[in-house]
Amino acid sequence: MRPVPEDLQLIGPEELGLMLGRSPKSIVFDASQRPGVLPPRFMVKGTRGIRWRLVDVRAWMDRISQESIERAEAEQAARAKAIAWRPRGCRT
């Protein structure tokens, strides 16, 4: 059997849980109750299973990682600015 191209590979809650360090049960719960905290789902008509395209998951993880880096840099800059503007006797 030929391998499936990466852009067509689908993963389920077990594989997504492994990638995110979470249990499959929590992935299923979030998919139904809090879908905004997970990558976009891939709906297969006629099936009840929850699936995600591997390329979508990787793109989502890259975006989340970049946002986290930008947020950390902004927080660090804000702390540096706050320290710079403290009165002389308040520096720690």
C-alpha angles and dihedrals in degrees: 000000000000118000117256114249112253094244089059099044114117126200131196134216092281094057094040089050090053091050093049098037093243135118120263088238092059090047091054091047093050092046090059102032106026108020092162092072093060135059116273112284125237110227116212109199114236095022133095097204121111113236139173130197109243092225091053091050092050092048090049091050091049091050093048090048092050092048090051092052092048092048092050091049091050092049091049091050091048091051091049091050092048091051091048092055099048118111113262096257094052101062116119 
